[in-house]
Amino acid sequence: MYIRHDVHVDRPATDIRRELLREPESWVPSSVGDPLGKRRYLARVGFSAPAARITKQVELTVGDPRAEGDWLMVPVAWRDEALMHSVAEATIRDFVESVAARLSELAASRPA
C-alpha cells in the first residue's frame, strides 16, 4: 500500500535538509525506539480517535536520503499486519506531523 502525506515545516528548507541528512535517531519522534539494525527501529504509530489514542507497534525503516536537485527525499516505510486504508492513512499523517514538529524544533535550536 502506498500512502503519501505532506506537511509544511515553518523553517528554512536548508535548515530542515541539514537535519534530515543527520542520522535518523536525531530527528525521528520519541515514539521510535532504539535501532534494531542499520536505519531500522521499533516504533509506536497511531492516531487520536474521539475516545482514545489508537496505537500499534511496527518495524520502521528509514531509507538513505536521496538528493535530486533542490529536492531531498527520505523514504520511510513500516511493516505491519494488514491495516484498513483509512487507519493506515491516519497513522502516517500522525507520524509525518510528529517528524515535522521534531525537525522544526531541531532546526530552530541550531545555528544556521
DAGIBEL-V246123 format. One record per residue. N is the residue number from 1. SS is DSSP state (@ for helix, = for strand, . for the rest). OMEGA is omega in radians with two decimals (* if undefined). BURIAL is I if it has 9 or more other C-alpha atoms within 8 Angstrom, else O. Layout:
# DAGIBEL-V246123
N:SS:OMEGA:BURIAL ; N:SS:OMEGA:BURIAL
This chain:
# DAGIBEL-V246123
1:.:3.10:O ; 2:.:3.09:O ; 3:.:3.12:O ; 4:.:3.05:O ; 5:.:3.13:O ; 6:.:3.09:O ; 7:.:3.13:O ; 8:.:3.05:O ; 9:.:-3.03:O ; 10:.:3.09:O ; 11:.:3.10:I ; 12:.:-3.10:O ; 13:@:-3.14:O ; 14:@:3.10:O ; 15:@:-3.13:I ; 16:@:3.10:I ; 17:@:3.13:I ; 18:@:-3.13:O ; 19:@:-3.11:I ; 20:@:3.11:I ; 21:.:3.04:O ; 22:.:3.07:O ; 23:.:-3.11:O ; 24:@:-3.13:I ; 25:@:-3.11:O ; 26:@:-3.04:O ; 27:.:3.09:I ; 28:.:-3.13:I ; 29:.:-3.12:I ; 30:.:3.12:O ; 31:.:3.12:O ; 32:=:-3.09:I ; 33:=:-3.13:O ; 34:=:-3.13:O ; 35:=:3.01:I ; 36:=:-3.09:O ; 37:=:-3.13:O ; 38:.:3.08:O ; 39:.:3.07:I ; 40:=:-3.02:I ; 41:=:2.85:I ; 42:=:-3.10:I ; 43:=:3.03:I ; 44:=:3.12:I ; 45:=:-3.14:I ; 46:=:3.14:I ; 47:=:3.13:I ; 48:=:3.05:O ; 49:.:-3.11:O ; 50:.:-3.06:O ; 51:.:-3.06:O ; 52:.:3.05:O ; 53:=:3.13:O ; 54:=:-3.12:O ; 55:=:3.11:O ; 56:=:3.09:O ; 57:=:-3.12:O ; 58:=:3.01:I ; 59:=:-3.09:I ; 60:=:3.05:I ; 61:=:3.08:I ; 62:=:-3.12:I ; 63:.:3.09:O ; 64:.:3.10:O ; 65:.:3.08:I ; 66:=:3.13:O ; 67:=:3.07:O ; 68:=:-3.07:O ; 69:.:3.12:O ; 70:.:-3.09:O ; 71:=:3.02:O ; 72:=:-3.14:I ; 73:=:3.06:O ; 74:.:-3.13:I ; 75:.:3.11:O ; 76:=:3.14:O ; 77:=:2.96:O ; 78:=:3.14:O ; 79:=:-3.08:O ; 80:.:3.00:O ; 81:.:-3.12:O ; 82:.:3.09:O ; 83:.:3.00:O ; 84:.:-3.07:O ; 85:@:-3.11:O ; 86:@:3.09:O ; 87:@:3.10:O ; 88:@:3.11:I ; 89:@:-3.12:I ; 90:@:3.13:I ; 91:@:3.12:I ; 92:@:3.12:I ; 93:@:-3.14:I ; 94:@:3.14:I ; 95:@:-3.12:I ; 96:@:3.12:I ; 97:@:3.06:I ; 98:@:3.09:I ; 99:@:-3.14:I ; 100:@:3.12:I ; 101:@:3.13:I ; 102:@:3.12:I ; 103:@:3.13:I ; 104:@:3.12:I ; 105:@:3.14:O ; 106:@:-3.12:I ; 107:@:-3.14:I ; 108:@:-3.06:O ; 109:@:-3.13:O ; 110:.:3.08:O ; 111:.:-3.09:O ; 112:.:*:O
